[in-house]
Amino acid sequence: MYCNTFAASNTYLYNKVLFNLKSMKLHRNLVFATIDSLNLIFNDNKQADKVLRDTLKRDKRWGARDRSFIAETTYDIVRWKRLYAEIADVNEHFDRPNLFRMFAVWATLNGITIPDWPQFEATPTRRIKGRFDEYSKIRKLRESIPDWLDELGEKELGKKWDTELAALNKQASVVLRVNPLKATVQQVKEHLEEAEIKTETVKGHPHALRLIERANVFSTEAFKNGWFEVQDASSQKVAQILDPRPGMRVVDACAGAGGKTLHIASLMENKGQVISMDIYGNKLIELKRRARRNGIHNIETRVIDSTKVIKKLLGKADKVLIDAPCSGLGVLKRNPDAKWKLRPEFLETIKETQAEIIDSYSRMVKPGGQLVYATCSILPSENEKQVKTFLKREAGEEFTLTKDEKILPSKSGFDGFYIALLQKKE
Ligand SMILES: C[S@@+](CC[C@H](N)C(=O)[O-])C[C@H]1O[C@@H](n2cnc3c(N)ncnc32)[C@H](O)[C@@H]1O
């Protein structure tokens, strides 16, 4: 699924803009590592995050700046693939000479002097700048997005699409969620400051700390001891709106690797029961590993391998969270290769899955209980329209919409999310 924000966040942390690009000298092994990564992402359809994780392991001598260069440049070229390909006048399949041409576009637009390596022979620097100005007048090229997705975004969001698309092409902030079972926000802030990592609190998000500059927080003692998780501020809103209380029985029906489960369990102070489900057992194994680090003991995991798993819990949960599989369009900032991997057919299928999931899993809510339906998409067809049609179907007739929040990246500065809170009749 495209909306696994946890997976997308790991190598993103290396994207620390430490270097002054203009005065930068290109190092052959770093450029080659970038080209190799792009080759795997573009031509072998590999996930950018996983490719970078492997590439960065390649040379132990690489320091933080080298790793930042590879990760940042790769993500940048992935983000601007269409624009750079048009400027470089190359088509898919991107062979190595084509990838070097796209790299030359990236370097030229960032004011970096192109070295006299054979791969960069006859790079038309002036033509690159001229083409950039010309193509910047056309939205789908300027914002580097496939035609079908640009048309869909405009159809669904109208004029708002312009602003949201531009916001989704900005670099994502790194936000931490402090685990109140282990530490306070102030303790984490001070601990990170000792490691020269500066953070700031985020208004409206009581457990959030935003990194002022990117850093690899996973290597800190605080992370290893479960004091915090990396979780975008918009994603932190989901458990806030679900509002689980100690002693309740809460079902996280699409739990994945447990970003929201961990938040829910911490708000429940380890009291009561969280049942975390997913159709993929491996994700739930990762969830359990994270729960141990977080000092959480009230989570039970269940793989959804038959309808029985849901039936056993019919009408038994105080609260159910459906963090539905979705297009992931709200998290393009941290997962830019989703632009190129997403297909119209996938979107149609996932919308059907969302409707089936909400019909089926909502039955686990007990009378008087609550349901939260959330996605990391900004498309109304995956969000408010899904809720509206659910409420009209038989499965939704006992529910009413209490409130919903459409978190737009342009307004929040964080990921795009949709969160609806529904109440079941007594
Ligand atoms: C948005 S992701 C969940 C992210 C997770 N809640 C978190 O906070 O880290 C959606 C999840 O739904 C799972 N999924 C897909 N189809 C499902 C289904 N029919 N029933 C339950 N889970 C499903 C995917 O495996 C994926 O982990």
The ligand as an ORCA input file, in Angstrom:
! r2SCAN-3c Opt
* xyz 0 1
  C      -2.932      3.477      6.190
  S      -2.195      1.949      6.346
  C      -2.154      1.755      8.087
  C      -1.133      2.561      8.799
  C      -1.133      2.271     10.284
  N      -2.445      2.398     10.861
  C      -0.166      3.171     11.001
  O      -0.593      4.112     11.657
  O       1.038      2.915     10.919
  C      -3.475      0.847      5.925
  C      -3.293     -0.587      6.357
  O      -4.436     -1.324      5.967
  C      -4.027     -2.640      5.702
  N      -5.111     -3.270      4.926
  C      -5.298     -3.343      3.616
  N      -6.449     -3.991      3.327
  C      -6.992     -4.333      4.515
  C      -8.178     -5.026      4.900
  N      -9.034     -5.496      4.009
  N      -8.396     -5.192      6.207
  C      -7.545     -4.726      7.133
  N      -6.421     -4.070      6.837
  C      -6.148     -3.870      5.545
  C      -2.709     -2.471      5.002
  O      -1.935     -3.624      5.103
  C      -2.101     -1.294      5.742
  O      -1.250     -1.731      6.756
*
